Amino acid sequence: MAGFVNNLLILLLLFQNICLGFRSPLSVFKRYKDTSRSPSSECLGNDQPVISFGLSDFALDIRMPAVTPKQSDTYLCMSVPLPVDDEAYVVDFKPHASMDTVHHMLLFGCNEPSSTENYWDCDEGTCKDKSNILYAWARNAPPTRLPKGVGFRVGGETGSRYFVLQVHYGDVSAFRDKHKDCSGVTLHLTHQKQPLIAGMYLMMSVNTVIPPGKKVVNADIACHYKRSPMHLFAYRVHTHRLGKVVSGYRVRNGQWTLIGRQSPQLPQAFYPVKYPVDISYDDILAARCVFSGEGRTTETHIGGTANDEMCNFYIMYYMEAKHAVSYMTCTQNANPEMFRSIPQEANIPIPVKSDVLKMMHGHHEETKDSDTSSLLQQAKKEEAEILDQDFHIEEAVEWPGLDLKLGQVSGLALDPENNLVVFHRGDHVWDENSFDSNFVYQQRGLGPIEQSTILVLNPSNAKLLHSTGKSLFYLPHGLSVDKNGNYWVTDVALHQVFKLGANDKEPLLILGVALQPGSDKNHFCQPTDVAVDPITGSVYVSDGYCNSRIIQFSPNGLYVMQWGEETSVGRPRPGQFRIPHSLALIPDLSQLCVADRENGRIQCFRLETGEFTREIKHKAFGRELFAVSYVPGGLLFAVNGMPYPGEAESLQGFVMNFSTGEIIDTFIPLRKSFEMPHDIVASEDRTVFVGDVHAKAVWKFASAEKMEHRSVKKAGIEVQETKESETIAEAKLKNKPESTDLLKNMDKQHLVQQASSTGVSFVLITTLLIIPVVVLLAILVFIRWRKTTVYGDNSDGEHKLDSSSGRILGRLRGKGGGGINLGNFFASHKGYSRKGFDRLSTEGSDQEKDEDDGTDSEEECSASPLPPAPSSS
């Protein structure tokens, strides 16, 4: 009996340890996310500064060691060594500070800190060797988020081996109660190689003087860039109290492109660059800080105290790993005359509400908490909208538009109300009999299409809202809608471009000569698409199947210029086309991107000059790329053509990061299959439509996050519902090799987010499964006790009971003995799955995985290989 009780106690102790073990270490890192705690509650010590995330990831907590600054404008530093010797990458930052006590924090990377003390006065310096700024925080700023696949490289042969935290304590009146401060930052690091390396570019004025009482004082900074291309993704501005607005620009060929503009009196976060900006060799980086000396009685100089001023514009960028430079600075004004043409917006202060100003400068008791929360939430929302591209595209299978009776679908667009506009060919078909060898249309006897060729559909339910375009066109092709809601279309049979009002039966403007192909300023030859600049109204036409050029017209249809030529033998050069098939305007970058169909690539050009800027080409495109669409915020969508016999590239849609050109995601339909996807259009909420000229169909796709089920509580019961008309089947995504590393990093971020809830689930499952075992053992104890009471001591019976309990514990120990193996024990029961005891999954729930493993395989939903598509259509 005593032996059995001992075994039972051991079992209970092991059960307790197992339950504690199921507390995922990731849930510890979860604590740091978006927390807002008072300084005193932060000072809990650093008992566990390094937290492991499994095999490749870990968190590093960097905190001030319970300090109490004695005077205002104190700068204190402390250092933490990188806990690993090999190369690692910082991929996330979580700040722990309040502006009640801290003015700002900077995190440096270096190899030799200025002191080996627990902490020291930063007047002694931060690092003895070269230091790089990795992170900056001030004024209750929201956390900085790095794009997926981007990290700061540390450790190894070339990276920093120490982190040095510098904290500026502005007004020390908050320390009258002698409390200790442990402000700092938690880093998320990974050993997984990042394809893109982050860095910091600091623009700083060092000699600005602000005269007392002067209303406007400008501090200008400008430097020529002389390194490999870099891509900007976030910016931060910093001044003290006199700063009104800080703006940063890229200047290229005299044209100013905004990087970021912000009031330094708002939370000084790293804000996302609203539109992608790339910096090339010999570009100029320029910044302006606008100050006011009103209220001051003496000159104000650049300096480190609260009564001095600073003019800093920080830029976070990333570069390809092989060219990466971690830190760059600019402290001069290389071209003062240039600032005469700076955009006027840079001189206009950004108004800040008085209650926000009070909050920023210490009068917190007069500011409502809700105002602060609203401000921070807005900053986080803007940040998430631009930087967070961790999403997938899936077909909206309940969208009824796939069942519409259409002709060959040649063009798609969205009108100003985000309604879907479809351009189709009715009962006309483009086939081998449509044109002669001189591209003259041969089926004029059929007359124009009698059906409405332009249909306006509700994007949610495909309900027909409006139709037009009867008896006007012979072979519709390209479609665009301008900011005023006018339709711009091309007809390859007529060799013309038309502008139609939404409610007009007759065209407002016609370009080209009907049924006459040509290559001069007044003729087209099977024009494919048209795009209208929403800013200037300029019209761009891709011309076409038998010409290889892009033509620009004025808003009134006057010829302006053209560029492009036919592809020569060998590798196609920039500006050469083999069927410029589709156009996508990027107005915020003043660029026009062209789907160069038979060359299987995307080419981009400057709107003003037609100058080639870049090419995007991937093996996954195959030989043909049919259409391209751009969404503000940096996403590019495209569809390719049917692979040739013997080629492996799939017929699919692509989502790309416009800044880098990398493929983020690919997608295919679940219902039917693509046959010849001819056009694509995407909206800012990442809803995508694809029109197929052979399947005579239009598919709707949307980001997976829009499709997620949400739980609602009604009468105390959890009810599962989906967002209206957005029931989605399981995704069939085929992520390409080019972006494998990037997607692994996306999964790692997802793992961090879901770990805490997963750990709770494991504890719950284990508890439910162990209870019956405990109850069974209790029953056996009770039976034994009853037998002993009624029949007296029986050594043989006791032996049998010990044997029985030994068999039970033996099953718990497993074949090898020596320890409890709950996984093997529960796996022996019919219907039990071991998934709860396997490594944490980043793919979603077990149920989702089971469904993915079902019979609806990718192959069953794919069309059988077809012969090469004809060059027409």
N, C-alpha and C positions, 0 to 999 in steps of 0.2 A: 504493500500500500504506500509506504514511504517513497519507494522508487517511482511509483506512478505519479504521486504528487509532485516530485521533483521534475519529472518529465513534463508535467502540465505547466509548471512554473517556467521552465525553459521555453516551452512553446509560446506562452504569453509574452515573455520578454523578446523573443525573436519576432513575434508578430508586431510588437511595438516598434522595434527597430526597422522592420520592413515598411511600416506605415510612414515612419519618418524618412526613410530612404526614398519614398515616392514623392517627396517634396522636391520637385525639379530645381536644380541650381539656376535654371533660367528664370524661375519666379523671383529669385533674389534681385536679378537685374531689372525685373518688371517694376520693383519698388521705385526705381529711380525715374520712371517715366512720368513727365508732366507733374511732378510733385510740387507743392507749394507749402513749405513748412517754415516756422519761425526759426530765427537763428539759434535759439537755445535748443530746440529739438533736433537741429542738425548736428549739434555737438555731442554725438553719441560715441565718438571715437572711431577708429579705423581697424576694428578687430579682424576684418576680412577684406583687405584692400584688393586682393586678386580673387576673382570668382570665375571658375572654369565653366565653359559652355560645352563641354564634351571634348572631342579630339582636336578641333581646329580653332574654336573661338573662346575668348575670355574677356572679362571686364576688369578694368583697373580704376580703382577709386583714388582720386588725388584730392586731398583736403588739407587746409591749414590746420596745424596741430594745436587747436584750442588756444588761439592767441587773443590778446587784448591790446589793441594799439593805444598808445599814450597820447598822441597828438594828431590833429587833422592833417590830411594830405600825406599820410604815412603809406609807403610802398613796402610791402613785405613779400619775400620770396621763399619758396621751399621747393625741394626737388624729390623726384621719385625715379628710381632706375627702371628701365624696361625689364620686366621679369623673365624675359626669354632672350637667348643669344641670337637666334636665327631671325630672318626677316619676317615682319608682321605689317599689318595695315590697319590704321584707325578708320573705322567706317561709320562711327556715330559718336555724338557728344551729348551728355546730359548735365546741364549746369545745376548747381546747388548754391544759390546766393539770393540775397534780397537787397534792393537798393536802400533799405532802411540802414544798412551798415556798410555796404560795398558800393563804391562808385563804378569800378569796372574791374574785370579780370582778363589777363592775357595768359595763354599757355604757349610755351616755347618748347622746341625740340633742339637738343644739342648733345654733345659728347662729354662735356666737362662743366658742371655747374660752378658758379663763382664761389660757393662755399659748401662745406660738408656738414654744416650745422643743421639742426632740426629745422630751423627757419632763420632768415637773416634780413637785414635792411637792404632793400634793392639798390640803395646808393652804392653798395659794393659791386653792383653789376648782377646780371642774370646768369650769363655763361662766360667762361674764359675763352671759348672758341666761338666760331660762327654759330649764331642761333637763328632758328626759323620760327615764325609765328604760325601756330597750327589752329588757334581758336581765339576768339575774342567775345566777351560778353559785357553788357552794361545795361543798366536801367530796366531791370525786370524783363529782359528780352526772352522771347520763346526759343526753344532749342533749335540749333542748326541741324539740318538734315542733308546728308550727301546723296547725290543721285546714285542709283543702283549701279554697281560695277566700278565705283570710284572710291579710292581710299588714299589717306596720307601714308606714305611708306616710311617705316621706322625699323631700326635694328639692322641685322645683316652686316654686309661690308660697307654700305654707303649711308644707311639711315641713322637717325639719332638714337642714342642709347639712354638718354635721360629726358624726362619731362620736367620743366621748371614752371611752376605756377606763380604768377605775379598778381597780387591783389592790391588794389588802390583803395584805401579807406579814406573817404573824403572828409565828412564831418563826424568826428568821434564822439559827439554829444550822445549818440545812441549807446555808448559804452559807459554811461554814468553808473549803471548798476554793476559794473565790473564783470559782466558775463563774458564767456569765451566764444570765439568765432571759429567755425570749422567750414567756411565757405570753400567751394572747389568745384570739381567737374568729374564725372565718371565717363571713361572712355570704353567704347566697344571695339575690340580688336579681333582680327582674324589672321590665320596663317595662309588662308587661301589667296593665291595671287590675284590681284585686281588688274583688269585689262587697261584701266585708266588711272593715272596717278594725279592726285589733287595737289594744289599748291596755293600760295598766297602772294598776291601782288599788292604792295602797299604804296599808295600815292600820298605824299605828305608835304605840306608847306613848312619850311623851317625859318623863314625870315619875314613873315607878315607882321606888320605893325598896325594896330587899330587906334587911330586918334580919338581922343575923348569927344563925345557928342556927335561924331560924324555918322550920318544916317546909313550910308551904304559903303562897305569896304569889301573889295573882291580879293580873294587869294586864289591865284591860278597856278596849276601844275600841268606840265606836259612833257612827255618823253617819247622818243622814237623806239619802236619795238624791233629788236634785232635777233629774235630767236625763232625756234620752230613754232608752228601754229598751236594756239591754245584756245580752249573753248570756255567761255565765262558762264557760270551758273548761279552765282550769288554775290551780293555786295553788302557792304555795311558802311554807314557814314558815322563820323565822330567829331564833334566839337564840344565846347563847354557852353556857357549860358548865352553868349553873344551870337552863336550861329543861327542862321535863319533857314538856309537850304544848302544842300551839298549835292552836286550833280557830276556824273562821270560819263565820258563819251569815248567812242572809237572814231577817229578821223581818218578817212581813206579817200584819197583823190579829192579832197576838199569837202567831202560829204560827212556830216556829223550824225552818228548813230548812237542813240541813248543806251547806256548800260544800266543806269539806275539813278533815281532822283528821290531824295527823302529829306524830311525835316529832322535835324539831329536832336530835336526836343521830344521826339516820339521814341518809343522803346528801340534801343540801338541794337537791333537784331541783325543777323545776316538775312536779308530779304532775297527771294529768288529773282534772278534776271527775268523780266517778264517775257521777252522774246529772245531766242538764241542769238548770241553774238560771238563770232569767231574773230580772233586776232591773228593776222598774218605778218610776215616779215615786212618791215618798213611802215606798218601802220603807226599812227600816233595815238597814244592814250592820253586823254586830257580830263582834267577835273577842275571844278570851281566851287569854292566855299564863299557864301555871302554872309557877311557879318554886319552888325550895327553897333556903333560905339555909344549910342544914346544911353544916358544914365551913368556913364563913367566920367570921372574927373581927371583921370590920368591915362597915359598910353597903356594899351594892353599888348603884350608880346606873346609869342609862342612859348609855351612852357608847360611844366608838369603839375602846377597847383591849380586849385579851383578858380583862383583869380586870374590865372593866365588863360590863354586860348590854345586850341589845337585845330588843325584842318587836316583830317585824315579821310581817305577814301580807300577802303579795303575791297579787294576783288578776290573771290575764290574762283579758281579755274581748274581745268583738268587737261592733261596732255597724254599722248600715247606713251606707254611706259618707257620705250627705248629713247625718247627725247626728253623725258620729264626733268624739270627743274622745280625744286620745292619752294623756293622763296625768291622774290624779286622786289626791288624798290624803285621809286621814282621820287626825287626830291627837288627837281629843277623845273624851270619853265623854258623849254627849248625854243619856243616860238611865240613870244608875247603878242605879235601882230595877229596871229591866228585867232585870238580870242575876240577880235572885232566881229567875227561871223558866228560866234557861239549862238545856238538857238536861244530865243528870248525866254523860254521856260526856265533856263538856268538862273535868270535874274529875278524870278518871281518867288517870294517867300511862300512857303506852304503854311497856311493858317493852322494854328493849334489851339484848341479850346483852353480857356483859362483854368478850368479844373484839371485838365491834363498837365498844364504847366506847373500847377501847384503840386500835383502828384510827383512830377519829375524832380522837383526841387525841394522836397522834404515836407510839404504841408499835407501829409497823408490823411490826417484826421478830417480834412474838409472834402475828401474825395470818396465817393461811394465805391464800395468793392465791386459793384456790378459794372461800373464804368471801366475799371481796370480789367476785369474779366472779359468784357466785350472787346476791348482794344486788343488784348492778347489773343482772343479767339479769332479775331479778324486776321491778325498777322499769321496765325497758324493756318487758317483757311487758305489765304493767298499762297502761302508756302507750299501747302499740300497740292494745290491746283496745278502748280507748275512743275515742282520737282518730283512729285510722286508719280512715276510712270510704271508702277508695278501692277499691271493689269493684263487681262487676256480678252480676246475677242471670241464671242460665241454667236451662233445663229439664234435669232428670236423665232423659235419654231412655231409659235402661235400667231405670228403675223400673217394675216390672210393675203397679203399682196402677192405671194408666190402663185396664187391661183387665179390671178387676173388674166383675162384673155387679151393678149397683146400681140402685136407684130414683132418683128426683129427690134429688140431694144438697143438703141445705139447711143443714147445720151441720158445722163442724170444730172440733176442740180438741186440745190435747196434755195427757196425764195427767202425774202427778208423775214417771213414769219416761220421759217424752218419747215415749211411744207415741202414734200418731195415732188419734184417736177420730172416727168418722164417724157422722153422724146423717142417715138417708135415709128416703124415703117408701115403700119397697117397691113394691107394685103399686098404690098410690094416687097420684092425680095431682090437682094443683090447677089447675082450668080454669074457664071461664066459668059452669059449672053447679054449682060447689061451694057458693056462698053466694047468699042472696037479698039484696034491697036493704037489709035491716036487719042484715046480716052474720051471719045465722043459717045454720049449716051444713045443707046440703040432702041430703047423701048418707050419712046415718046408717045407712041400710039396708045399706050395704056392710060395716058392722061395723069394728072396729079392725083395723089392719094385722097380719096373721098372721106375717109374717117378723120376724126380729130387726132392729130399726131402729137399734140402737147397735152398731157394730162397732169393735173395738180391733185396730189393725194394727201390725205391725212397721214402723217408718218406713224401714228400709233395704231390705227385700225384699217388703213388703206382705203378709206372711204373717198370716193371721187368728189372733190370740191369745185373743180373748174376744168374746162377743156377748151381748146382752141386749135387752130392750125389746120382746118379743113381746106382741101382743094388748093393748097399752096405749094406742096413739096412732092418731089419724086423719090429721092433716096435720102432721108434724113441721116445726119451723122452726129456732129458735136452740138452741145448745149451748154449755155452759161446763163446765169441770172445776175443782173447788176444790182447795185444797192437800192435802186428805185423800183425794182421789181420787173424791169423789162427783160424779155427773153432774147438772147442772142444765139442764133443757130446757124449751122452750115448744112448745105445740101451738096453731096458729091456728084449728083447727076446734073444739077443746074450749074455747078461750079460757082456758087454764090454764098454770101454771108448775109443774114437778115437780122434786123432788130425789130421786135414786135412788142407793142404794149400788151399788158395782160388782158385788156378788154377790147383791143383793137382787132378788127378783121383784116386790115391791110397793114403791111409792114411800114414802120416809121423810117427805115433806112435800109438800102440794099447796096451791097458792095459786090463788084464783079459783073460779068456779062452773062446772061442766061444761056446755058447750054454750049458756051464757048470756052474750052480750056485754053490756058495761056500762062505765060510766065513773066509778063511785064507788070507795071504798077497798077494796071486796071483789070487784070485777069487773074483768076486762080485756076489751079488744076486739082480737082478733088480735095478741097480744103477740109481738114479734119476737125478742128476745134477752134474755139474763140474764148478769150478771157478779157475782162474789163477791169482796169485799175480803179478801185473805189476812191482813191485819193485824187488822181488827175483826170479820170475818165478816159484815158488812152485805151485803145482797142488793139489787142494782139491776136493775130490769126496764124495758126499752124497750117502751112500749105506745102505739101499735103502728101497724097499718094504718088503724084507724078512731078511734084516740085519738092525741094528740100530746103525750106526756108521758113523763117518767122518774120511776119510783116507787122509793123506798127502803124496805126492810123490815129488821127486826132479824134476826139469825141464826135465830131461832125462827119467823120469818114474821109478826111483828107490824108493822103499818103505821107508818112513821116520818114520811115527808113525800113531796112530789112537786113537780116543777117542769116548766115547758114549756107551750106553747099552740100552737094551729093557726096556720099562716102566713097573714098578712094579705095584702091586695092590694099589689102593688109588691115592692120588694126585701125579702126576709125579714130580720127583725131578730134579734138575739141571743136565744136561748131559744125561738125559734119553730121548729116542725118541720113537715115534710111527709114523713111516714113515717120516724120514728127507727128505723133498720133493723138496726144493729149497734153493739155496745159494746166498748170497749177500756179496761181499767183501767190507770192509771199509778200504782201504789201508792206509789212512792218520792216522787212529787210530789203525792200526794193529789188526783189528778184523774181524771175519767171523760170519755173522748172518745166522741162519738156520730157514726156515719155517718148524716147527715141526707140520706136517699136522694134524694128528688125535688128537693131544693134543691141537690144536687150539691156538698156541702161536708162538712167535719168541724167539729163544735163541741165544745169542751172546757169542763168545769165543775169546781168544787171539790166534793169528796166531802162535806164537812161541811155545806155550806150550799146547794149547787146553784147557786152564783154563777157566771155566765159568765166565762171567762178568756180565750178566744181562738177565732178561726175560721181554718181552713186551707182555702183554696179556690184552685183553679187552672183556667185555661181548658182545660187538657188533661183535666180530669175529665169535661168535657161536662156534660150535664144531670143525670146520675144518678151517685151514689157508693154502692155497695152495702155494702161491708164494710171494716172497719179492724181492725188488730192492732198491738200495741206490743211491742217487745223492749227489756228493760233495757239501758241504754247509749245510748239516744237515737234508736232507729230506729222509724219508723212505716211500716207496710205497708198498702196499700189496693187495691181493685179497683173499676172503674167499670162503668157499664151501656152497653148497645148505643146508639150514636149514632142520632139521629133522621135520617130521609132528608134529604139535602142538607147534613148537618153533617160536619165533617172529623175530629172527635176520634176516636181509635182506642179499641177495646176492649182494655184492657191492665191490667197490674198496676203499682203505683207503690211506690218506696222513697223515704222522706222523712226529712230531719233534723228530729226533733221540736222541737228548740230553735228553729230558724229557720223551719220549715215548708217549706223549699225541697225540690224534687224532686232526689234524687241519681241515680236510675236508673228506668227503666221496663223491663218485660219482657212477653213473650208466649210462648205455647207453640210448640213445634216440631212436635209430633205433634197431630193434630186442630187445632181452633181453639176459642177461647172462644166460647160462645153466650150464656150468662147466668151469668157467675161470681157466685156467691151468697155465699160466705164465704171468708175467708182466715185462716190462722194461721201464726205464725212462731216459731221457737225461738231461743234465745240464740246458737246457732252459725250463725244466719242461714239455716237451712233453712226453706223456705216451702212451704206446701200451699194449693192453691186448689180449692174444690169448685164444680162447675157444675150448676145445677138443671135446665137443658135438655139439656146434653150427657150428664148422668148420669155424670159422671166426676170424678176427683180427680187433679190434676197435682202433681208435686213439682218444686220449683226449689231451687237452691242457689247460693251465691256462687261466682264463677268461680275464686277462689283455691283453693277446696276441690277443684275439678275438674282442676287443673293436673297434667300428667304429671310424674312424678319419675323420675330416672335412678338405677339401682342397679347396682353392680358385682358381677358374679358370675363367678368363675374368670377374672378379668382382662378380661371383656368387658362393655361397656356394654349394659344391658338396659333397655328402656323398659317401665314398667308403670304402671297407673293405680290410684288408691285404690279399695278394694273397692266394687263395684257402683256406681261413679260415672263411667262412660263418658259423655262429654258431647259432643253435636254442637256445631258452631260457633254462637256466640251470635247471636241476631237482636235486637239492642238498638236502641231508638229513644229516644235522649236528647232531652229536650224543650228548647225554646228558653229556658225560664226558667233552666236550669242550664248553659247553653252555656259561659259564662265559667268557671264552677266546674270543668267537665270539662276545659277547656283547661288549667287549672292542674294538674289531676290528671295529664294527659298529660305536662306539663312535668316533674313530679316523677318520673314513670316514665322519662322520657328521661335524667334524671340517673343513675338507678340502672343502666340498661343500657348506658350509653355506653362504659364501659371494655371490656366484652366485645365490643361491636360493632367498636371500633377494632381489636382483635386479629383479628377475623374478616376485616376488609378487608385487613390486611397478609398474612394467610395466603392469601386468594384471589389477591391480586396476585402474590405470590411464585410460586404454582403456575402462574399463567398466563404469567409472564415467563420462567420457566425454559426452556420450549421455544424461545422466541425467541433466548435467549442460546446455547443448544445449537446451533441452526441457524446462527447467525453464526460460532460456533466451527468448525463443520463446513466452512463456506465458506472460512474462513481456512486450515484444514488443507488443503483441496483446492487452494487457490491456492498454498500453499507447496509441495505435491507437484508441481504443474505446473511451478513455477519451478525446482525441483530437477532434475526429469527432462528437461524440454525447453528449459530456459534461459529467459532474459528474452524476453518477448513483449509488446510494447507493445499490440498489438491485444487480446490476451487480458486484459491488465491493465485496459484500457479497458472491456471487457465486464464484468469483475468489479466495477469501480467502478460501472458502470451498474446492475448487479444489486443491489449493496448500496445504491445510491441509491434504487432502487425500494422496497426494504424500509424504509429510513429515511423515504422519502417517505410510505409508508403510516402509519408511526408519527406523522409530523408532521401528517397530515391534509391536506385540500384547501388550507387557508389557508397552510400551511407555517409556519416560524418557531418551532415548538415541538411537543413530543410531546403528542398527545391520545390517551391510552390508552383512554378511553371509546369514541371513534369507532373506534379500531383493533380492539378486541375485539368491538365491536358488529357489525363486518362479518363475523364468523364465525357460521355458522349455529347457531341454538339458544342463543346467548349472550344473557343478560339484562343490561340496563344498571342494574338495581336496585342493585347493589353500589356504583355510582358516583353514585347520586342522593343527595339529602339524607337524613340519618338518619331512619328511620321510628319513630314512637312507637306504632305499631299492632301490633307483634309481628313475627314472621319473615315472609319473602317467601312461604313456603309457606302460612302462614295467610292471607295476603292473597289468594293465588291461589284458595284454597278459598272465601273470602268472595265472590270475583268469579264464582263458578260459577253454575250454573243454579238452585240452590236460593234463589231470590229471595224477598224478604219477601212480595211479592204472591202468590206461588204457595202460600205457607203460610197465607194469611189467608182467612177465610171471606168469602163474598160478602155484600154488605150485606143486612140483614134489616129488616123493618118494625119499628116501635117495639115494645118489649117490653111485655106487659100489666102493669098495676100490681100484680097479684097475683104470688105466688111469693116 
